[in-house]
């Protein structure tokens, strides 16, 4: 069963989250500030983290950034929890590597639906364990990505869990044009209720990482105007 780490400083909300999580049979640990949350992440290697945006010691955006940059063997899904609902907060949260965003006050039912959807996002439907193109290698079993650099060693590309899922979905069908809705259904799950523009945010991050900071160089993801996105090895 999956392990979920809750990082939330408000005791009553943390208690509600823990009750919801444990009622589904998930393993659970609670931390009440950013620094202890990071320590628990390193110790537990959870499958999913419910992370409050406003935390003492270190805010949720800083915590999320450090989790994504940690190089830990397990890269957890991150659900950002916040009382703020403005679009700018969602954009900032996604830019640091959050996988989902749930504003307070929240429905326990919606929380559990989102948790189940996040934990279902695997590439179990892939028939092959490795995708290779002239300039890219994607290992679905190890969930690793390498750029095949000319006259040098392969370059590891460090992706978040959902960034990897989006890339693997696109790369498994080179040339196929995926709409945002199709990518949401395939990667996020059919019960995703957020803004479909989250897809654009993930594509932008993938282009940046695959281009090694230059989105114009080997970005691998082509925009099809008015339709969606397709994978191609330039």
C-alpha angles and dihedrals in degrees: 000000000000123000119226126197117205117202106186129136098202104088096207093050092045089051092050091049092049092049091051093047096046092046086066092051097252121143110249141196127178129210123183103205139030099257096049088044091057090048090051090049091055092046100044105030090211125201093227136016125205102204127189115218098218109056135153119248093016128012124238095256091057091046092050092048092052092047091053092047096044098092090220117169091243119049107203129208111251124213111193114216120195144152089226118092105180117124092239090063091053091049092049091047093051092045090061093052106272113153099202139010127216120181124213132277091050136179114244088220092055090045092056093045090054092046092052091047092051094048092049092058102106131127092243091133093062112111094202130055096212136039117198130183128170092274106020139056122194118188107198095189096052092030091228132141128202132184112220100227121200114251093354142074121286114277117228115226112207111214134176118244095264094041087057093048092051093048094046091049092052096041094049089067106035112201095014112128113228122197119217089252092053092049091048091051094046099042108020096032132247092276094061108130103182133100112300089219087080084085090063090052092053093046090051091051092047092050090051094049096042090047090051090238095324110091090192094063118077094328089158094202117096123199114227103204114242093001117057141257139322135189120239134161104228 
